[in-house]
Amino acid sequence: MEAKAKVSRVGRLPVALPDGVKASLADGELTVSGKLGSLSMSIHSNVEVEVASDKVTVTPRDDHRKTRALHGLMRALINNMV
């Protein structure tokens, strides 16, 4: 039986942006701003972040163990920023 790599369960969920919160991505830096201020974070090169009008999604670039761990971590950190 061949073991199949799992994708992070936390990382699969998109981060919803509430009303009044905006996210922007430029040069590997994610900035989230709202009425209380703004926060910035560098995005690790092993994950890809996509910003839509109402959500932020994180996807892994490969299937290595470290990348899978970073996938969930980056999603959780972005969720905390929001």
Secondary structure, DSSP 8 states (H G I E B T S, - for coil): --------HHHHS-EE--TT-EEEEETTEEEEEETTEEEEEE--TTEEEEE-SSEEEEEESS--HHHHHHHHHHHHHHHHH-
